[in-house]
Amino acid sequence: MTVTTGKTYRTWTRGGAAAALAAVLFAAASGQAAAIETKAREALLMDFHTETVMFAKDADIAMPPSSMSKLMTTYVVFELLKQGKLKMDDVFTVSENAWRKGGAASGGSTMFLEPNSQATVEDLLHGIIIQSGNDACIVVAENIAGSEDSFAELLNRKAKEIGLSGSHFTNATGLPDPDHYMTARDLATLAKRLILDFPEYYSMYSMTEFTYNGITQHNRNPLLYMPIDADGLKTGHTEIAGYGLTASAKRGDRRLILVVNGLASTKERGQETQQLLDWGFRSFENRDLFKAGDTVENAEVWLGEMATVPLVIDRDLRLTMPRRPGDDFQVKVVYDGPVPAPIQKGQQIARLVVDAPEMERKEYPLVAGADVPKLGFFGRMVAAAKNMVFGYVQPQPAAVPAAAPAQSQ
């Protein structure tokens, strides 16, 4: 049978883990984070550290990402820099093709590169990130992979490698193409990877202006000019996509990642993103519940030399929770039990499940904290006989001595 333990646990080990969880669960008797809506066609709001999704709207629907897909282009360039295969002062040549497709005459965002001129990798990155230059993207693609089509193949390989399961790229710019798409969830994943993998380059996304060829352009990210503690990442806009933004903001020790798309105007983009981030910081908080190695619960054992086995979490666990969790917020231990012996230490035998309204379920593995040998033949016979007469009765093995309290030195 499946055993589920809910908000009141039957057994706790000594120490602070149980008290911490009990305090979390019973800290508030009523009330939940107020629901929120958005005008965005697609949206996802995620805590950076716990990857808890606080709000989602069509987050797994393929959508035209417009210039937000330039985040993938910069990811590939950053990786080559980190690997030493590129240097910031390397010089790339601007082709006629890059100038024609991405220059001022194309009508899209441009860095105002001149045909047959040269630009450093550093300047091109600034042109992509701050000025959203389509010409800069094409120059990078052609000089790294030989052509934009070949560079798109590189983007697709890297996307698969880092877990972007709902994305496909046909170009370096995000210009409209029915076969070029991403999901809001993939953009959030990509934003987190950029922050984690390339801290030495991430500050570029917070720069508000860049001057090239005598022309100063300002970053289109509206949050960089608001008191919202934003430090990146990338806007996007085409007629078919609407106005979008992949953003990150840090307040205290919390960082949130937000993706929106399909908004009607730059004004709406600024208002909606500020509102969603404010709501995320205001309505939720992170709480440290367990340290790696803490015992969360004890599971019943069948035909083992111990009546129970400790269920241990194998990682530090921090949860993103409503600041005022209601009765519908649940942290449960779920396992198929009683667990048959023998059991090996480290064997996964249970799950810690976190459920809350309007939030995606989170699950964490729980492993056996000790070896539990199987009972000998005589013990199994006694247990089987009791089961036939009385139903399931767990045999009572010899008590395990409690650990001695720590001595002061």
One Martini backbone bead per residue (centre of mass of N, CA, C, O) as a GRO file, in nm:
protein
  409
    1MET     BB    1   0.102   0.032   0.012
    2THR     BB    2   0.039   0.374   0.036
    3VAL     BB    3   0.220   0.604   0.227
    4THR     BB    4   0.093   0.898   0.402
    5THR     BB    5   0.235   1.190   0.530
    6GLY     BB    6   0.161   1.481   0.676
    7LYS     BB    7   0.150   1.750   0.891
    8THR     BB    8   0.144   1.503   1.089
    9TYR     BB    9   0.390   1.335   1.236
   10ARG     BB   10   0.470   1.033   1.385
   11THR     BB   11   0.793   1.062   1.335
   12TRP     BB   12   1.086   1.187   1.501
   13THR     BB   13   1.379   1.302   1.520
   14ARG     BB   14   1.617   1.441   1.661
   15GLY     BB   15   1.610   1.784   1.647
   16GLY     BB   16   1.553   2.059   1.413
   17ALA     BB   17   1.386   1.956   1.168
   18ALA     BB   18   1.103   1.919   1.285
   19ALA     BB   19   1.065   2.202   1.398
   20ALA     BB   20   1.094   2.351   1.132
   21LEU     BB   21   0.851   2.225   0.986
   22ALA     BB   22   0.634   2.286   1.192
   23ALA     BB   23   0.667   2.593   1.182
   24VAL     BB   24   0.591   2.625   0.888
   25LEU     BB   25   0.304   2.483   0.885
   26PHE     BB   26   0.200   2.661   1.165
   27ALA     BB   27   0.248   2.974   1.132
   28ALA     BB   28  -0.034   2.965   0.973
   29ALA     BB   29  -0.386   2.930   0.962
   30SER     BB   30  -0.428   3.144   0.724
   31GLY     BB   31  -0.398   3.205   0.411
   32GLN     BB   32  -0.288   3.328   0.090
   33ALA     BB   33  -0.161   3.390  -0.193
   34ALA     BB   34  -0.252   3.605  -0.402
   35ALA     BB   35  -0.379   3.616  -0.686
   36ILE     BB   36  -0.270   3.643  -1.035
   37GLU     BB   37  -0.257   3.839  -1.328
   38THR     BB   38  -0.209   3.856  -1.695
   39LYS     BB   39  -0.164   3.991  -2.027
   40ALA     BB   40   0.000   3.776  -2.100
   41ARG     BB   41   0.023   3.499  -2.301
   42GLU     BB   42   0.301   3.435  -2.167
   43ALA     BB   43   0.420   3.284  -1.847
   44LEU     BB   44   0.695   3.299  -1.592
   45LEU     BB   45   0.758   3.239  -1.236
   46MET     BB   46   1.085   3.201  -1.074
   47ASP     BB   47   1.288   3.058  -0.856
   48PHE     BB   48   1.622   3.032  -0.866
   49HIS     BB   49   1.697   2.823  -0.634
   50THR     BB   50   1.425   2.621  -0.638
   51GLU     BB   51   1.241   2.630  -0.907
   52THR     BB   52   0.984   2.762  -0.831
   53VAL     BB   53   0.657   2.799  -0.955
   54MET     BB   54   0.436   3.071  -0.902
   55PHE     BB   55   0.383   3.127  -1.221
   56ALA     BB   56   0.162   3.019  -1.498
   57LYS     BB   57   0.128   3.069  -1.870
   58ASP     BB   58   0.178   2.884  -2.120
   59ALA     BB   59   0.489   2.769  -2.064
   60ASP     BB   60   0.475   2.510  -2.297
   61ILE     BB   61   0.440   2.694  -2.538
   62ALA     BB   62   0.509   2.756  -2.845
   63MET     BB   63   0.705   3.051  -2.931
   64PRO     BB   64   0.790   3.358  -3.036
   65PRO     BB   65   1.093   3.511  -2.908
   66SER     BB   66   1.264   3.673  -3.059
   67SER     BB   67   1.521   3.842  -2.896
   68MET     BB   68   1.537   3.629  -2.662
   69SER     BB   69   1.713   3.423  -2.836
   70LYS     BB   70   1.989   3.575  -2.789
   71LEU     BB   71   2.066   3.418  -2.535
   72MET     BB   72   2.178   3.175  -2.694
   73THR     BB   73   2.401   3.321  -2.844
   74THR     BB   74   2.555   3.418  -2.587
   75TYR     BB   75   2.607   3.145  -2.463
   76VAL     BB   76   2.802   3.041  -2.681
   77VAL     BB   77   3.009   3.268  -2.655
   78PHE     BB   78   3.075   3.237  -2.356
   79GLU     BB   79   3.180   2.948  -2.376
   80LEU     BB   80   3.417   3.008  -2.567
   81LEU     BB   81   3.555   3.200  -2.372
   82LYS     BB   82   3.588   3.004  -2.131
   83GLN     BB   83   3.754   2.791  -2.319
   84GLY     BB   84   3.954   2.979  -2.510
   85LYS     BB   85   3.839   3.007  -2.823
   86LEU     BB   86   3.797   3.300  -2.725
   87LYS     BB   87   3.828   3.661  -2.743
   88MET     BB   88   3.743   3.982  -2.683
   89ASP     BB   89   3.975   4.089  -2.907
   90ASP     BB   90   3.854   3.964  -3.126
   91VAL     BB   91   3.809   3.978  -3.485
   92PHE     BB   92   3.530   4.060  -3.687
   93THR     BB   93   3.361   4.033  -3.991
   94VAL     BB   94   3.151   4.226  -4.198
   95SER     BB   95   2.910   4.133  -4.393
   96GLU     BB   96   2.683   4.189  -4.633
   97ASN     BB   97   2.468   4.008  -4.508
   98ALA     BB   98   2.463   4.131  -4.223
   99TRP     BB   99   2.396   4.420  -4.317
  100ARG     BB  100   2.133   4.356  -4.475
  101LYS     BB  101   1.972   4.185  -4.248
  102GLY     BB  102   2.076   4.380  -3.976
  103GLY     BB  103   2.053   4.654  -4.061
  104ALA     BB  104   1.895   4.953  -4.100
  105ALA     BB  105   1.741   4.866  -4.370
  106SER     BB  106   1.566   4.628  -4.225
  107GLY     BB  107   1.414   4.759  -3.950
  108GLY     BB  108   1.573   4.659  -3.719
  109SER     BB  109   1.780   4.583  -3.494
  110THR     BB  110   2.091   4.774  -3.443
  111MET     BB  111   2.453   4.854  -3.444
  112PHE     BB  112   2.576   4.992  -3.704
  113LEU     BB  113   2.722   4.830  -3.908
  114GLU     BB  114   2.970   4.802  -4.145
  115PRO     BB  115   3.059   4.697  -4.435
  116ASN     BB  116   3.371   4.539  -4.411
  117SER     BB  117   3.412   4.555  -4.126
  118GLN     BB  118   3.528   4.564  -3.780
  119ALA     BB  119   3.482   4.365  -3.469
  120THR     BB  120   3.467   4.293  -3.156
  121VAL     BB  121   3.345   4.072  -2.941
  122GLU     BB  122   3.274   4.274  -2.721
  123ASP     BB  123   3.106   4.468  -2.897
  124LEU     BB  124   2.905   4.255  -3.000
  125LEU     BB  125   2.786   4.185  -2.726
  126HIS     BB  126   2.680   4.465  -2.666
  127GLY     BB  127   2.503   4.479  -2.921
  128ILE     BB  128   2.319   4.242  -2.840
  129ILE     BB  129   2.235   4.310  -2.540
  130ILE     BB  130   2.169   4.628  -2.561
  131GLN     BB  131   2.086   4.670  -2.887
  132SER     BB  132   1.983   4.413  -3.043
  133GLY     BB  133   2.169   4.321  -3.281
  134ASN     BB  134   2.136   4.158  -3.575
  135ASP     BB  135   2.413   4.204  -3.702
  136ALA     BB  136   2.582   4.091  -3.466
  137CYS     BB  137   2.471   3.803  -3.477
  138ILE     BB  138   2.560   3.733  -3.767
  139VAL     BB  139   2.858   3.779  -3.729
  140VAL     BB  140   2.901   3.566  -3.515
  141ALA     BB  141   2.793   3.324  -3.673
  142GLU     BB  142   2.986   3.337  -3.921
  143ASN     BB  143   3.263   3.334  -3.757
  144ILE     BB  144   3.207   3.059  -3.602
  145ALA     BB  145   3.033   2.869  -3.841
  146GLY     BB  146   3.011   3.030  -4.148
  147SER     BB  147   2.695   3.031  -4.076
  148GLU     BB  148   2.375   3.065  -3.968
  149ASP     BB  149   2.286   2.772  -4.004
  150SER     BB  150   2.521   2.643  -3.847
  151PHE     BB  151   2.467   2.798  -3.585
  152ALA     BB  152   2.185   2.677  -3.534
  153GLU     BB  153   2.291   2.393  -3.486
  154LEU     BB  154   2.452   2.472  -3.236
  155LEU     BB  155   2.213   2.571  -3.070
  156ASN     BB  156   2.057   2.299  -3.064
  157ARG     BB  157   2.271   2.133  -2.920
  158LYS     BB  158   2.292   2.311  -2.666
  159ALA     BB  159   1.996   2.305  -2.581
  160LYS     BB  160   1.986   2.002  -2.529
  161GLU     BB  161   2.219   1.992  -2.318
  162ILE     BB  162   2.054   2.213  -2.114
  163GLY     BB  163   1.726   2.140  -2.138
  164LEU     BB  164   1.576   2.248  -2.409
  165SER     BB  165   1.275   2.093  -2.507
  166GLY     BB  166   1.104   2.367  -2.648
  167SER     BB  167   1.334   2.418  -2.877
  168HIS     BB  168   1.405   2.607  -3.193
  169PHE     BB  169   1.662   2.688  -3.436
  170THR     BB  170   1.733   2.910  -3.742
  171ASN     BB  171   1.874   3.150  -3.584
  172ALA     BB  172   2.047   3.434  -3.415
  173THR     BB  173   1.793   3.659  -3.366
  174GLY     BB  174   1.456   3.593  -3.387
  175LEU     BB  175   1.345   3.602  -3.642
  176PRO     BB  176   1.089   3.515  -3.819
  177ASP     BB  177   0.996   3.159  -3.780
  178PRO     BB  178   0.816   2.871  -3.766
  179ASP     BB  179   1.097   2.703  -3.667
  180HIS     BB  180   1.119   2.935  -3.442
  181TYR     BB  181   1.137   2.841  -3.094
  182MET     BB  182   0.991   2.882  -2.761
  183THR     BB  183   0.968   2.870  -2.413
  184ALA     BB  184   0.925   3.001  -2.110
  185ARG     BB  185   1.077   2.778  -1.960
  186ASP     BB  186   1.336   2.784  -2.129
  187LEU     BB  187   1.409   3.079  -2.071
  188ALA     BB  188   1.443   3.038  -1.767
  189THR     BB  189   1.665   2.826  -1.785
  190LEU     BB  190   1.865   2.999  -1.947
  191ALA     BB  191   1.893   3.227  -1.744
  192LYS     BB  192   2.014   3.054  -1.518
  193ARG     BB  193   2.261   2.953  -1.677
  194LEU     BB  194   2.391   3.227  -1.725
  195ILE     BB  195   2.429   3.301  -1.425
  196LEU     BB  196   2.589   3.042  -1.338
  197ASP     BB  197   2.808   3.002  -1.582
  198PHE     BB  198   2.851   3.351  -1.624
  199PRO     BB  199   2.941   3.575  -1.399
  200GLU     BB  200   3.165   3.739  -1.569
  201TYR     BB  201   2.921   3.840  -1.789
  202TYR     BB  202   2.637   3.923  -1.668
  203SER     BB  203   2.666   4.243  -1.633
  204MET     BB  204   2.582   4.323  -1.923
  205TYR     BB  205   2.261   4.311  -1.867
  206SER     BB  206   2.277   4.596  -1.684
  207MET     BB  207   2.332   4.774  -1.911
  208THR     BB  208   2.197   5.091  -2.042
  209GLU     BB  209   2.449   5.152  -2.246
  210PHE     BB  210   2.577   5.200  -2.596
  211THR     BB  211   2.863   5.290  -2.797
  212TYR     BB  212   2.859   5.290  -3.164
  213ASN     BB  213   2.962   5.467  -3.422
  214GLY     BB  214   2.845   5.728  -3.254
  215ILE     BB  215   2.606   5.548  -3.126
  216THR     BB  216   2.354   5.574  -2.885
  217GLN     BB  217   2.213   5.311  -2.688
  218HIS     BB  218   1.940   5.172  -2.514
  219ASN     BB  219   1.812   4.973  -2.300
  220ARG     BB  220   1.490   4.800  -2.320
  221ASN     BB  221   1.484   4.735  -2.023
  222PRO     BB  222   1.262   4.862  -1.794
  223LEU     BB  223   1.372   4.751  -1.510
  224LEU     BB  224   1.648   4.916  -1.502
  225TYR     BB  225   1.458   5.194  -1.429
  226MET     BB  226   1.362   5.050  -1.168
  227PRO     BB  227   1.265   4.972  -0.823
  228ILE     BB  228   1.344   4.616  -0.864
  229ASP     BB  229   1.639   4.486  -0.889
  230ALA     BB  230   1.736   4.464  -1.173
  231ASP     BB  231   1.994   4.268  -1.404
  232GLY     BB  232   1.797   4.156  -1.631
  233LEU     BB  233   1.809   4.068  -1.978
  234LYS     BB  234   1.568   4.034  -2.234
  235THR     BB  235   1.419   4.153  -2.504
  236GLY     BB  236   1.114   4.149  -2.723
  237HIS     BB  237   1.008   4.208  -3.083
  238THR     BB  238   0.718   4.136  -3.277
  239GLU     BB  239   0.431   4.113  -3.435
  240ILE     BB  240   0.378   3.806  -3.364
  241ALA     BB  241   0.487   3.815  -3.052
  242GLY     BB  242   0.527   4.076  -2.934
  243TYR     BB  243   0.593   4.167  -2.607
  244GLY     BB  244   0.902   4.088  -2.435
  245LEU     BB  245   1.053   3.926  -2.128
  246THR     BB  246   1.365   3.846  -1.978
  247ALA     BB  247   1.404   3.832  -1.621
  248SER     BB  248   1.602   3.968  -1.339
  249ALA     BB  249   1.584   3.967  -0.971
  250LYS     BB  250   1.735   4.108  -0.665
  251ARG     BB  251   1.641   4.039  -0.312
  252GLY     BB  252   1.867   3.991  -0.127
  253ASP     BB  253   1.863   3.627  -0.128
  254ARG     BB  254   1.674   3.675  -0.375
  255ARG     BB  255   1.580   3.526  -0.695
  256LEU     BB  256   1.411   3.614  -0.997
  257ILE     BB  257   1.234   3.471  -1.278
  258LEU     BB  258   1.108   3.624  -1.586
  259VAL     BB  259   0.845   3.547  -1.830
  260VAL     BB  260   0.725   3.729  -2.118
  261ASN     BB  261   0.451   3.737  -2.368
  262GLY     BB  262   0.226   3.911  -2.579
  263LEU     BB  263   0.232   4.208  -2.561
  264ALA     BB  264   0.114   4.535  -2.671
  265SER     BB  265   0.349   4.704  -2.515
  266THR     BB  266   0.590   4.872  -2.351
  267LYS     BB  267   0.412   4.961  -2.117
  268GLU     BB  268   0.297   4.682  -2.049
  269ARG     BB  269   0.565   4.546  -1.997
  270GLY     BB  270   0.646   4.716  -1.752
  271GLN     BB  271   0.396   4.671  -1.571
  272GLU     BB  272   0.379   4.358  -1.561
  273THR     BB  273   0.665   4.294  -1.457
  274GLN     BB  274   0.659   4.456  -1.198
  275GLN     BB  275   0.411   4.319  -1.073
  276LEU     BB  276   0.517   4.024  -1.068
  277LEU     BB  277   0.773   4.069  -0.900
  278ASP     BB  278   0.646   4.197  -0.655
  279TRP     BB  279   0.466   3.957  -0.589
  280GLY     BB  280   0.688   3.745  -0.549
  281PHE     BB  281   0.834   3.892  -0.312
  282ARG     BB  282   0.578   3.943  -0.125
  283SER     BB  283   0.429   3.636  -0.126
  284PHE     BB  284   0.721   3.509  -0.096
  285GLU     BB  285   0.946   3.258   0.051
  286ASN     BB  286   1.244   3.132   0.192
  287ARG     BB  287   1.303   2.802   0.340
  288ASP     BB  288   1.492   2.620   0.562
  289LEU     BB  289   1.446   2.271   0.641
  290PHE     BB  290   1.705   2.102   0.535
  291LYS     BB  291   1.974   1.895   0.569
  292ALA     BB  292   2.194   1.700   0.468
  293GLY     BB  293   2.096   1.398   0.649
  294ASP     BB  294   1.826   1.436   0.739
  295THR     BB  295   1.551   1.328   0.919
  296VAL     BB  296   1.206   1.310   0.825
  297GLU     BB  297   1.140   0.995   0.861
  298ASN     BB  298   0.972   0.680   0.934
  299ALA     BB  299   0.974   0.359   0.800
  300GLU     BB  300   0.819   0.080   0.752
  301VAL     BB  301   0.908  -0.267   0.805
  302TRP     BB  302   0.943  -0.581   0.631
  303LEU     BB  303   1.119  -0.831   0.752
  304GLY     BB  304   1.306  -0.687   0.967
  305GLU     BB  305   1.549  -0.604   1.215
  306MET     BB  306   1.381  -0.343   1.177
  307ALA     BB  307   1.088  -0.158   1.210
  308THR     BB  308   1.257   0.088   1.104
  309VAL     BB  309   1.347   0.354   0.868
  310PRO     BB  310   1.524   0.611   0.785
  311LEU     BB  311   1.443   0.919   0.621
  312VAL     BB  312   1.665   1.073   0.395
  313ILE     BB  313   1.809   1.361   0.293
  314ASP     BB  314   2.045   1.446   0.013
  315ARG     BB  315   1.977   1.758   0.072
  316ASP     BB  316   1.939   2.072   0.068
  317LEU     BB  317   1.629   2.236   0.181
  318ARG     BB  318   1.453   2.474  -0.013
  319LEU     BB  319   1.157   2.671   0.015
  320THR     BB  320   0.891   2.801  -0.166
  321MET     BB  321   0.661   3.015   0.008
  322PRO     BB  322   0.404   3.130   0.139
  323ARG     BB  323   0.381   3.364   0.383
  324ARG     BB  324   0.064   3.248   0.411
  325PRO     BB  325  -0.009   2.953   0.475
  326GLY     BB  326  -0.248   2.726   0.424
  327ASP     BB  327  -0.424   2.430   0.444
  328ASP     BB  328  -0.327   2.354   0.136
  329PHE     BB  329  -0.050   2.328   0.250
  330GLN     BB  330   0.184   2.059   0.167
  331VAL     BB  331   0.388   1.816   0.348
  332LYS     BB  332   0.492   1.497   0.221
  333VAL     BB  333   0.521   1.149   0.283
  334VAL     BB  334   0.595   0.897   0.030
  335TYR     BB  335   0.524   0.535   0.041
  336ASP     BB  336   0.578   0.196  -0.001
  337GLY     BB  337   0.403   0.007   0.250
  338PRO     BB  338   0.589  -0.182   0.376
  339VAL     BB  339   0.929  -0.218   0.363
  340PRO     BB  340   1.121  -0.448   0.226
  341ALA     BB  341   1.341  -0.668   0.313
  342PRO     BB  342   1.617  -0.560   0.217
  343ILE     BB  343   1.806  -0.257   0.307
  344GLN     BB  344   1.985   0.005   0.168
  345LYS     BB  345   2.190   0.241   0.207
  346GLY     BB  346   2.061   0.497  -0.015
  347GLN     BB  347   1.792   0.398  -0.081
  348GLN     BB  348   1.516   0.468  -0.258
  349ILE     BB  349   1.174   0.493  -0.073
  350ALA     BB  350   1.094   0.805  -0.105
  351ARG     BB  351   0.885   1.109  -0.085
  352LEU     BB  352   0.889   1.461  -0.098
  353VAL     BB  353   0.585   1.650  -0.094
  354VAL     BB  354   0.485   1.961  -0.255
  355ASP     BB  355   0.176   2.141  -0.194
  356ALA     BB  356   0.007   2.411  -0.379
  357PRO     BB  357  -0.173   2.651  -0.473
  358GLU     BB  358  -0.071   2.766  -0.789
  359MET     BB  359   0.151   2.534  -0.774
  360GLU     BB  360   0.402   2.337  -0.841
  361ARG     BB  361   0.499   2.038  -0.790
  362LYS     BB  362   0.726   1.899  -0.544
  363GLU     BB  363   1.007   1.663  -0.552
  364TYR     BB  364   1.190   1.449  -0.312
  365PRO     BB  365   1.422   1.238  -0.224
  366LEU     BB  366   1.427   0.944  -0.013
  367VAL     BB  367   1.653   0.773   0.197
  368ALA     BB  368   1.815   0.537   0.344
  369GLY     BB  369   1.988   0.553   0.672
  370ALA     BB  370   2.000   0.227   0.666
  371ASP     BB  371   2.060  -0.089   0.726
  372VAL     BB  372   1.825  -0.374   0.657
  373PRO     BB  373   1.798  -0.672   0.743
  374LYS     BB  374   1.678  -0.973   0.714
  375LEU     BB  375   1.512  -1.195   0.850
  376GLY     BB  376   1.510  -1.484   0.962
  377PHE     BB  377   1.344  -1.766   0.935
  378PHE     BB  378   1.196  -1.758   1.211
  379GLY     BB  379   1.097  -1.465   1.195
  380ARG     BB  380   0.928  -1.502   0.936
  381MET     BB  381   0.734  -1.714   1.048
  382VAL     BB  382   0.612  -1.542   1.273
  383ALA     BB  383   0.512  -1.310   1.093
  384ALA     BB  384   0.328  -1.484   0.912
  385ALA     BB  385   0.144  -1.589   1.135
  386LYS     BB  386   0.042  -1.313   1.233
  387ASN     BB  387  -0.078  -1.230   0.963
  388MET     BB  388  -0.291  -1.456   0.945
  389VAL     BB  389  -0.436  -1.385   1.223
  390PHE     BB  390  -0.404  -1.037   1.245
  391GLY     BB  391  -0.244  -0.939   1.034
  392TYR     BB  392  -0.050  -0.678   1.020
  393VAL     BB  393   0.255  -0.731   1.218
  394GLN     BB  394   0.515  -0.585   1.348
  395PRO     BB  395   0.795  -0.678   1.442
  396GLN     BB  396   0.985  -0.679   1.756
  397PRO     BB  397   1.274  -0.573   1.797
  398ALA     BB  398   1.540  -0.486   1.921
  399ALA     BB  399   1.653  -0.228   2.067
  400VAL     BB  400   1.794   0.076   1.980
  401PRO     BB  401   2.026   0.259   2.089
  402ALA     BB  402   2.073   0.560   2.185
  403ALA     BB  403   2.233   0.829   2.141
  404ALA     BB  404   2.462   0.999   2.285
  405PRO     BB  405   2.508   1.279   2.425
  406ALA     BB  406   2.668   1.549   2.402
  407GLN     BB  407   2.974   1.663   2.521
  408SER     BB  408   3.120   1.884   2.697
  409GLN     BB  409   3.449   2.060   2.672
   0.00000   0.00000   0.00000
